[in-house]
């Protein structure tokens, strides 16, 4: 299957049911799951059947629709809706898109008093949120390619080497991606680009998902172990770093997959620009200090201790059986290490003043 021929979440309009790609099985097996209950949606978010901030948000919005549809027109009162919304928002704590999308859906739903109208509003709002994120990613690509073009002009005949971390591509963002959108735009314009793909432990979302996406598009890339980035930067093999984010404060602190902070430090030490690509839905306009205020998810230690076996094989134990493990899912990169943000409205510095320049309504 060409990954770009289908989205990671969609509404089967014939059945009026939400379907997702189980990203835990990629790239070796494509399995479609149907989300028929709120518990199905919560499981999908928690267990990373779906993952990536924009996709988590869209899934949360569709979960609101599922809750209302299953409750029926007589049961879906405000108390029920708010209770289900809180359950959905608690599925994963770090990505701000989840709460943002659920709250936005609830606002539209509660504007109606009649049950069927509320169901229709939830269905429509979920689809709108998903489509807006697609268009945001397109715009991020158009703005981000302007950072790649001058580098390409300085290296005639040589590739622009871009390092990325985790998966901030189509699978995480419904289409195009955030960090990958400028790369695809540059590639489509004929620029010579090459991507260093961090494997991104513990779930190898770079090695499994980003590499697969880039391969589907024909973009030259090389998978590297997480700790190789600094070495490559020291020896001139990285021209820029572009990553995504799951939550960013209005002052410019960035929460992203664990290990991002170390890439930012290495980039700073080697005078390499470190860019963060994100839609406005990933800004948290309520907090200023990412180090203290962004909740850092801690996941099952077995995600570190075991390597999933693919093609039907059992998981492989990597550590001594008695050794405990810690599984911090994210870290926070301080604004001082971020060269610029790439958003759907343009490029800005990682400062409150410049962020609000792009988003004056905030």
Sine and cosine of phi, psi and omega as CSV:
sin_phi,cos_phi,sin_psi,cos_psi,sin_omega,cos_omega
0.00,0.00,0.71,-0.71,0.18,-0.98
-0.97,0.25,0.90,-0.44,-0.07,-1.00
-0.84,0.53,-0.45,0.89,-0.05,-1.00
-0.99,0.11,-0.01,1.00,0.03,-1.00
-1.00,0.04,-0.16,0.99,0.03,-1.00
-0.54,-0.84,0.51,-0.86,0.01,-1.00
-1.00,0.07,0.32,-0.95,0.02,-1.00
-0.97,0.23,-0.16,0.99,0.09,-1.00
-0.53,-0.85,0.61,-0.79,0.05,-1.00
-0.30,-0.95,0.29,-0.96,0.07,-1.00
-0.98,-0.19,0.88,-0.48,0.12,-0.99
-0.95,0.30,0.97,-0.23,-0.13,-0.99
-0.93,0.36,-0.43,0.90,0.03,-1.00
-0.93,0.37,-0.68,0.73,-0.03,-1.00
-1.00,-0.09,-0.21,0.98,-0.10,-1.00
0.84,0.54,0.70,0.71,-0.01,-1.00
-0.76,-0.65,0.52,-0.85,-0.04,-1.00
-1.00,0.03,0.72,-0.69,0.02,-1.00
-0.80,-0.61,0.53,-0.85,-0.01,-1.00
-0.67,-0.74,0.39,-0.92,0.18,-0.98
-1.00,0.09,0.75,-0.66,0.07,-1.00
-0.98,0.19,0.98,-0.18,-0.10,-0.99
-0.96,0.29,-0.20,0.98,0.06,-1.00
-0.92,0.38,-0.40,0.92,-0.09,-1.00
-1.00,-0.06,-0.23,0.97,-0.03,-1.00
-0.97,0.25,0.47,-0.88,0.08,1.00
-1.00,-0.08,0.14,0.99,-0.16,-0.99
-1.00,0.05,-0.39,0.92,-0.08,-1.00
-0.53,-0.85,0.75,-0.66,0.02,-1.00
-0.98,-0.21,0.92,-0.39,-0.01,-1.00
-0.83,-0.55,0.79,-0.62,0.01,-1.00
-0.99,-0.15,0.79,-0.61,0.04,-1.00
-0.93,-0.36,0.55,-0.84,0.05,-1.00
-0.97,-0.24,0.77,-0.63,0.04,-1.00
-0.99,-0.12,0.97,-0.22,-0.09,-1.00
-0.97,-0.25,-0.27,0.96,0.02,-1.00
-0.73,-0.69,0.25,-0.97,0.08,-1.00
-0.89,0.46,-0.62,0.79,0.03,-1.00
-0.89,0.47,-0.58,0.82,0.09,-1.00
-0.87,0.49,-0.71,0.71,-0.02,-1.00
-0.91,0.41,-0.68,0.74,0.03,-1.00
-0.89,0.46,-0.69,0.73,0.05,-1.00
-0.87,0.50,-0.70,0.71,-0.03,-1.00
-0.87,0.49,-0.64,0.77,0.01,-1.00
-0.95,0.31,-0.73,0.68,-0.07,-1.00
-0.91,0.42,-0.69,0.72,-0.09,-1.00
-1.00,0.01,0.09,1.00,0.08,-1.00
0.91,0.41,0.52,0.85,0.28,-0.96
-0.86,0.50,-0.68,0.73,0.20,-0.98
-0.90,-0.43,0.57,-0.82,0.01,-1.00
-0.37,-0.93,0.27,-0.96,-0.15,-0.99
0.98,-0.19,0.75,-0.66,-0.18,-0.98
-0.81,0.59,-0.79,0.61,0.00,-1.00
-0.89,0.47,-0.63,0.78,0.01,-1.00
-0.93,0.36,-0.62,0.79,0.06,-1.00
-0.87,0.49,-0.66,0.76,0.03,-1.00
-0.88,0.47,-0.73,0.69,0.01,-1.00
-0.89,0.46,-0.63,0.78,0.03,-1.00
-0.90,0.43,-0.65,0.76,0.06,-1.00
-0.88,0.48,-0.65,0.76,0.03,-1.00
-0.91,0.43,-0.67,0.74,0.05,-1.00
-0.92,0.40,-0.49,0.87,0.05,-1.00
-0.91,0.42,-0.57,0.82,0.09,-1.00
-0.88,0.47,-0.70,0.72,0.05,-1.00
-0.86,0.50,-0.70,0.72,0.00,-1.00
-0.87,0.48,-0.68,0.74,0.00,-1.00
-0.86,0.51,-0.72,0.70,-0.03,-1.00
-0.94,0.35,-0.67,0.74,-0.01,-1.00
-0.88,0.48,-0.69,0.72,-0.03,-1.00
-0.95,0.32,-0.51,0.86,-0.02,-1.00
-0.95,0.32,-0.52,0.85,-0.04,-1.00
1.00,0.08,0.24,-0.97,-0.14,-0.99
-0.93,0.37,-0.40,0.91,-0.09,-1.00
-1.00,0.04,-0.34,0.94,-0.14,-0.99
-0.98,-0.19,-0.42,0.91,-0.19,-0.98
-0.98,0.21,0.91,0.41,0.07,-1.00
-1.00,0.07,0.05,-1.00,-0.10,-1.00
-0.88,0.47,-0.64,0.77,-0.02,-1.00
-0.90,0.44,-0.69,0.73,0.04,-1.00
-0.89,0.46,-0.72,0.69,-0.04,-1.00
-0.87,0.49,-0.71,0.70,-0.02,-1.00
-0.91,0.41,-0.62,0.79,0.03,-1.00
-0.89,0.46,-0.73,0.68,0.00,-1.00
-0.92,0.40,-0.61,0.79,0.01,-1.00
-0.88,0.48,-0.68,0.74,0.01,-1.00
-0.91,0.42,-0.62,0.79,0.05,-1.00
-0.89,0.46,-0.68,0.73,-0.02,-1.00
-0.91,0.42,-0.71,0.70,-0.06,-1.00
-0.91,0.43,-0.40,0.91,-0.03,-1.00
-0.99,0.14,-0.05,1.00,-0.11,-0.99
-0.88,0.47,-0.67,0.74,0.10,-1.00
-0.60,-0.80,0.75,-0.66,-0.21,-0.98
-1.00,0.05,-0.39,0.92,-0.20,-0.98
-1.00,0.08,-0.72,0.70,-0.07,-1.00
-0.94,0.34,0.89,-0.46,-0.07,-1.00
-0.96,0.29,-0.38,0.93,-0.03,-1.00
-0.85,0.52,-0.51,0.86,-0.06,-1.00
-0.89,0.45,-0.81,0.59,0.01,-1.00
-0.90,0.43,-0.63,0.77,0.01,-1.00
-0.85,0.53,-0.74,0.67,-0.05,-1.00
-0.94,0.33,-0.64,0.77,0.01,-1.00
-0.90,0.43,-0.72,0.70,-0.01,-1.00
-0.90,0.45,-0.64,0.77,0.03,-1.00
-0.89,0.45,-0.66,0.76,0.03,-1.00
-0.91,0.42,-0.70,0.71,0.00,-1.00
-0.87,0.49,-0.62,0.78,0.01,-1.00
-0.87,0.49,-0.67,0.75,0.01,-1.00
-0.94,0.34,-0.64,0.77,-0.03,-1.00
-0.90,0.43,-0.73,0.69,-0.09,-1.00
-0.97,0.24,-0.08,1.00,0.12,-0.99
-0.96,0.27,-0.20,0.98,0.01,-1.00
-0.92,-0.38,0.50,-0.87,0.00,-1.00
-0.97,-0.26,-0.37,0.93,-0.07,-1.00
-1.00,-0.05,0.65,-0.76,-0.15,-0.99
-0.84,0.54,-0.76,0.65,-0.05,-1.00
-0.92,0.40,-0.55,0.83,0.05,-1.00
-0.91,0.41,-0.58,0.82,0.03,-1.00
-0.92,0.39,-0.65,0.76,0.04,-1.00
-0.89,0.46,-0.72,0.70,0.01,-1.00
-0.89,0.46,-0.63,0.78,0.00,-1.00
-0.91,0.42,-0.65,0.76,0.00,-1.00
-0.92,0.40,-0.68,0.74,0.02,-1.00
-0.88,0.47,-0.73,0.69,-0.04,-1.00
-0.92,0.40,-0.65,0.76,-0.04,-1.00
-0.93,0.37,-0.62,0.78,0.04,-1.00
-0.88,0.47,-0.70,0.71,0.02,-1.00
-0.90,0.43,-0.61,0.79,0.01,-1.00
-0.92,0.40,-0.68,0.73,0.03,-1.00
-0.87,0.50,-0.71,0.70,0.01,-1.00
-0.88,0.48,-0.70,0.71,-0.04,-1.00
-0.93,0.36,-0.60,0.80,0.05,-1.00
-0.88,0.47,-0.63,0.77,0.01,-1.00
-0.91,0.41,-0.58,0.81,0.08,-1.00
-0.87,0.49,-0.75,0.67,-0.01,-1.00
-0.92,0.39,-0.57,0.82,0.08,-1.00
-0.87,0.50,-0.68,0.73,-0.01,-1.00
-0.92,0.40,-0.62,0.78,0.09,-1.00
-0.84,0.55,-0.72,0.70,-0.02,-1.00
-0.92,0.39,-0.62,0.79,0.06,-1.00
-0.86,0.52,-0.64,0.77,0.05,-1.00
-0.89,0.46,-0.68,0.73,-0.01,-1.00
-0.91,0.42,-0.63,0.78,0.02,-1.00
-0.97,0.26,-0.65,0.76,-0.09,-1.00
-0.93,0.37,-0.50,0.87,-0.03,-1.00
-0.91,0.42,-0.38,0.92,0.03,-1.00
-0.93,0.36,-0.28,0.96,0.08,-1.00
-1.00,0.09,-0.43,0.90,-0.02,-1.00
-1.00,0.09,-0.60,0.80,-0.08,-1.00
-0.83,0.56,-0.75,0.67,-0.02,-1.00
-0.91,0.41,-0.54,0.84,0.05,-1.00
-0.91,0.41,-0.67,0.74,0.04,-1.00
-0.88,0.48,-0.59,0.80,0.01,-1.00
-0.92,0.39,-0.44,0.90,0.01,-1.00
-1.00,0.07,-0.15,0.99,-0.05,-1.00
-0.78,-0.63,0.86,0.51,-0.04,-1.00
-0.85,0.53,0.78,-0.63,0.02,-1.00
0.99,0.12,-0.13,0.99,0.01,-1.00
-0.92,-0.38,0.46,-0.89,0.02,-1.00
-0.97,0.24,0.51,-0.86,0.23,-0.97
-0.99,0.10,0.89,-0.45,-0.06,-1.00
-1.00,-0.05,0.88,-0.48,-0.05,-1.00
-0.88,-0.47,0.78,-0.62,0.06,-1.00
-0.98,-0.20,0.71,-0.70,0.08,-1.00
-0.76,-0.65,0.26,-0.97,-0.08,-1.00
-0.73,-0.68,0.65,-0.76,-0.03,-1.00
0.90,0.43,-0.45,-0.89,0.04,-1.00
-0.81,-0.58,0.93,-0.36,0.09,-1.00
-0.85,-0.53,0.71,0.71,-0.04,-1.00
-0.95,-0.30,-0.40,-0.92,-0.06,-1.00
-0.85,0.52,-0.63,0.78,-0.03,-1.00
-0.90,0.43,-0.45,0.89,0.00,-1.00
-1.00,-0.04,-0.29,0.96,-0.22,-0.98
-0.73,-0.68,0.24,0.97,0.07,-1.00
0.99,0.12,-0.75,0.66,0.18,-0.98
-0.45,-0.89,0.45,-0.89,0.14,-0.99
0.93,0.37,-0.70,0.71,-0.04,-1.00
1.00,0.00,0.07,-1.00,0.08,-1.00
-0.98,-0.20,-0.93,0.37,0.00,-1.00
-0.89,0.46,-0.52,0.85,-0.04,-1.00
-1.00,0.10,-0.33,0.94,-0.07,-1.00
-0.85,0.53,-0.72,0.69,0.05,-1.00
-0.90,0.44,-0.54,0.84,0.02,-1.00
-0.92,0.40,-0.72,0.69,0.02,-1.00
-0.89,0.45,-0.64,0.77,0.00,-1.00
-0.90,0.44,-0.68,0.73,0.03,-1.00
-0.91,0.42,-0.69,0.72,0.00,-1.00
-0.88,0.47,-0.68,0.73,0.00,-1.00
-0.92,0.40,-0.43,0.90,0.04,-1.00
-1.00,0.09,-0.01,1.00,0.06,-1.00
1.00,-0.03,0.16,0.99,0.04,-1.00
-0.97,0.26,0.53,-0.85,0.01,-1.00
-0.99,0.10,0.98,-0.20,-0.01,-1.00
-0.86,-0.51,0.50,-0.86,0.07,-1.00
-0.65,-0.76,0.69,-0.72,-0.09,-1.00
-0.91,-0.41,0.80,-0.60,0.20,-0.98
-1.00,0.07,0.86,-0.51,-0.09,-1.00
-0.96,-0.29,0.96,-0.29,0.11,-0.99
-0.88,0.48,0.68,-0.73,0.03,-1.00
-0.88,0.47,-0.59,0.81,0.06,-1.00
0.91,0.42,0.98,0.19,0.10,-0.99
-0.95,0.32,0.44,-0.90,0.16,0.99
-1.00,-0.05,-0.25,0.97,-0.10,-1.00
-0.99,-0.16,0.08,1.00,0.12,-0.99
0.83,0.56,0.68,0.73,-0.03,-1.00
-0.94,0.33,-0.41,0.91,0.12,-0.99
-0.96,0.27,-0.79,0.62,-0.05,-1.00
-0.90,0.44,-0.62,0.79,-0.04,-1.00
-0.99,0.11,-0.72,0.69,-0.22,-0.97
-0.98,-0.20,-0.78,0.63,0.00,-1.00
-0.89,0.46,-0.71,0.71,0.01,-1.00
-0.87,0.49,-0.63,0.77,0.01,-1.00
-0.91,0.42,-0.71,0.71,0.01,-1.00
-0.87,0.49,-0.75,0.67,-0.01,-1.00
-0.88,0.48,-0.63,0.77,0.05,-1.00
-0.89,0.45,-0.61,0.79,0.04,-1.00
-0.87,0.48,-0.57,0.82,-0.01,-1.00
-1.00,0.03,-0.18,0.98,-0.03,-1.00
0.99,0.15,0.32,0.95,-0.01,-1.00
-0.99,0.14,0.82,-0.58,0.03,-1.00
-0.86,0.52,0.70,-0.71,-0.04,-1.00
-0.38,-0.92,0.33,-0.95,0.05,-1.00
-0.65,-0.76,0.79,-0.61,0.06,-1.00
-0.99,0.16,0.74,-0.68,0.02,-1.00
-0.78,-0.63,0.38,-0.92,0.10,-1.00
-0.93,0.36,0.41,-0.91,-0.09,-1.00
-0.82,0.58,-0.60,0.80,-0.13,-0.99
-1.00,0.01,0.15,0.99,0.00,-1.00
-1.00,0.06,-0.27,0.96,-0.11,-0.99
-0.85,0.53,-0.71,0.71,-0.01,-1.00
-0.87,0.49,-0.68,0.73,0.03,-1.00
-0.87,0.50,-0.71,0.71,-0.01,-1.00
-0.89,0.45,-0.63,0.78,0.02,-1.00
-0.91,0.41,-0.68,0.74,0.00,-1.00
-0.86,0.51,-0.52,0.85,-0.09,-1.00
-0.98,-0.21,0.26,0.97,0.14,-0.99
0.98,0.20,0.35,0.94,-0.05,-1.00
-0.99,-0.13,0.12,0.99,0.03,-1.00
-0.77,-0.64,0.81,-0.58,0.03,-1.00
-1.00,-0.07,-0.49,0.87,0.02,-1.00
-0.30,-0.96,0.37,-0.93,0.10,-1.00
-0.91,-0.42,0.74,-0.68,0.11,-0.99
-0.77,-0.64,0.84,-0.54,0.02,-1.00
-0.79,-0.61,0.19,-0.98,0.13,-0.99
-0.99,-0.14,-0.27,-0.96,0.01,-1.00
-0.33,-0.94,0.49,-0.87,0.05,-1.00
-0.98,-0.19,-0.38,0.93,0.09,-1.00
-0.31,-0.95,0.73,-0.68,0.01,-1.00
-0.74,-0.67,0.76,-0.65,0.00,-1.00
-0.96,0.27,0.31,-0.95,0.01,-1.00
-0.95,0.31,-0.11,0.99,0.09,-1.00
-0.99,-0.15,-0.05,1.00,0.14,-0.99
0.96,-0.27,0.08,1.00,0.08,-1.00
-0.98,0.22,0.62,-0.79,-0.18,-0.98
-0.84,-0.55,0.86,-0.51,0.16,-0.99
-0.99,-0.13,0.82,-0.57,0.03,-1.00
-0.55,-0.83,0.07,-1.00,-0.05,-1.00
-0.75,0.67,0.63,-0.77,-0.05,-1.00
-0.77,0.64,0.73,-0.68,-0.05,-1.00
0.96,-0.28,-0.24,0.97,0.01,-1.00
-0.90,0.44,-0.65,0.76,0.00,-1.00
-0.84,0.54,-0.67,0.74,0.00,-1.00
-0.91,0.42,-0.58,0.81,0.06,-1.00
-0.91,0.40,-0.63,0.78,0.00,-1.00
-0.91,0.41,-0.64,0.77,0.04,-1.00
-0.89,0.46,-0.71,0.70,0.01,-1.00
-0.90,0.44,-0.64,0.77,0.02,-1.00
-0.90,0.44,-0.69,0.73,0.02,-1.00
-0.87,0.49,-0.68,0.73,-0.04,-1.00
-0.92,0.39,-0.39,0.92,-0.05,-1.00
-0.93,-0.37,0.27,0.96,0.04,-1.00
0.82,0.58,0.68,0.73,0.03,-1.00
-0.94,-0.33,0.76,-0.65,-0.02,-1.00
-0.90,0.43,0.66,-0.75,-0.01,-1.00
-0.87,-0.50,0.95,-0.30,-0.07,-1.00
-0.96,-0.29,0.57,-0.82,0.08,-1.00
-0.86,-0.50,0.84,-0.54,-0.01,-1.00
-0.98,-0.21,0.78,-0.63,-0.05,-1.00
-0.36,-0.93,0.54,-0.84,0.18,-0.98
-0.99,0.14,0.27,-0.96,-0.03,-1.00
-0.88,0.47,-0.41,0.91,0.00,-1.00
-0.91,0.42,-0.26,0.97,-0.04,-1.00
-1.00,-0.08,-0.12,0.99,0.14,-0.99
-0.97,0.26,0.68,-0.73,0.15,-0.99
-0.97,-0.23,0.95,-0.33,-0.10,-1.00
-1.00,0.08,0.13,0.99,-0.06,-1.00
-0.96,-0.30,-0.21,0.98,-0.06,-1.00
-0.78,-0.62,0.51,-0.86,-0.06,-1.00
-0.92,-0.39,-0.40,0.92,-0.08,-1.00
-0.90,-0.44,0.98,-0.20,-0.06,-1.00
-0.91,0.41,-0.54,0.84,-0.06,-1.00
-0.92,0.39,-0.54,0.84,-0.05,-1.00
-0.97,-0.25,-0.43,0.90,-0.17,-0.99
-0.97,-0.25,-0.30,0.95,0.01,-1.00
-1.00,0.07,0.86,-0.51,0.03,-1.00
-0.94,0.35,0.74,-0.68,0.00,-1.00
-0.97,-0.23,0.90,-0.43,-0.02,-1.00
-0.92,0.40,0.71,-0.70,0.15,-0.99
-0.92,-0.40,0.86,-0.52,-0.12,-0.99
-0.98,-0.21,0.01,-1.00,-0.03,-1.00
-0.83,0.56,0.83,-0.56,0.02,-1.00
-0.85,0.53,-0.40,0.92,-0.01,-1.00
-0.92,0.39,-0.30,0.96,0.10,-0.99
-0.92,0.38,-0.39,0.92,0.08,-1.00
-1.00,0.00,-0.65,0.76,-0.11,-0.99
-0.96,0.28,-0.46,0.89,-0.05,-1.00
-0.87,-0.49,0.56,-0.83,0.16,-0.99
-0.97,-0.25,0.81,-0.58,-0.01,-1.00
-0.87,0.49,0.66,-0.76,0.10,-0.99
-1.00,-0.05,0.75,-0.66,-0.06,-1.00
-0.98,-0.21,0.19,-0.98,-0.02,-1.00
0.86,0.52,0.63,0.77,0.09,-1.00
1.00,0.09,0.01,1.00,-0.02,-1.00
-0.99,0.14,0.42,-0.91,0.01,-1.00
-0.94,0.33,0.34,-0.94,0.08,-1.00
-0.91,0.41,0.46,-0.89,-0.02,-1.00
-0.95,-0.33,0.79,-0.62,0.07,-1.00
-0.97,0.23,0.80,-0.59,-0.07,-1.00
-0.98,-0.19,-0.40,0.91,-0.12,-0.99
-0.92,-0.38,0.25,-0.97,0.17,-0.99
-0.82,0.58,0.65,-0.76,-0.13,-0.99
-0.85,0.52,-0.50,0.86,-0.06,-1.00
-1.00,-0.02,-0.08,1.00,-0.07,-1.00
-0.98,0.18,0.78,-0.62,0.09,-1.00
-0.96,0.27,0.28,-0.96,0.00,-1.00
-0.63,-0.78,0.47,-0.88,0.11,-0.99
-0.93,-0.36,0.61,-0.80,-0.07,-1.00
-0.71,-0.70,0.97,0.25,0.09,-1.00
-0.98,0.19,0.82,-0.57,-0.14,-0.99
-0.99,0.11,-0.42,0.91,-0.09,-1.00
-0.66,-0.75,0.33,-0.95,0.25,-0.97
-0.72,-0.70,0.15,-0.99,-0.05,-1.00
-0.91,-0.42,0.81,-0.58,0.08,-1.00
-0.99,-0.13,0.88,-0.48,-0.02,-1.00
-0.89,0.45,0.49,-0.87,-0.05,-1.00
-0.83,0.56,-0.52,0.85,-0.06,-1.00
-0.89,0.46,-0.32,0.95,-0.01,-1.00
-0.99,-0.10,-0.06,1.00,-0.06,-1.00
-0.99,-0.12,0.83,-0.56,0.01,-1.00
-0.94,0.33,-0.72,0.70,-0.02,-1.00
-0.22,-0.98,0.34,-0.94,0.16,-0.99
-0.98,-0.19,0.60,-0.80,0.12,-0.99
-0.93,-0.37,0.93,-0.38,-0.04,-1.00
-0.87,-0.50,0.08,-1.00,0.02,-1.00
-0.93,0.36,-0.29,0.96,0.01,-1.00
-0.99,-0.14,-0.12,0.99,-0.01,-1.00
0.67,-0.74,-0.23,-0.97,-0.06,-1.00
-0.96,-0.29,0.68,-0.74,0.02,-1.00
-0.60,-0.80,0.31,-0.95,0.09,-1.00
-0.96,0.27,0.30,-0.95,0.00,-1.00
-1.00,0.06,0.86,0.52,0.05,-1.00
-0.75,-0.66,0.46,-0.89,0.01,-1.00
-0.86,0.51,-0.67,0.75,-0.03,-1.00
-0.87,0.49,-0.72,0.69,-0.08,-1.00
-0.98,0.22,-0.54,0.84,0.08,-1.00
-0.89,0.46,-0.70,0.71,-0.01,-1.00
-0.95,0.32,-0.35,0.94,0.12,-0.99
-0.88,0.47,-0.65,0.76,0.03,-1.00
-0.97,0.23,-0.48,0.88,-0.07,-1.00
-0.81,-0.58,0.91,0.41,-0.09,-1.00
-0.90,0.44,-0.40,0.92,0.01,-1.00
-0.93,0.36,-0.24,0.97,0.01,-1.00
-1.00,-0.06,0.00,0.00,0.00,0.00
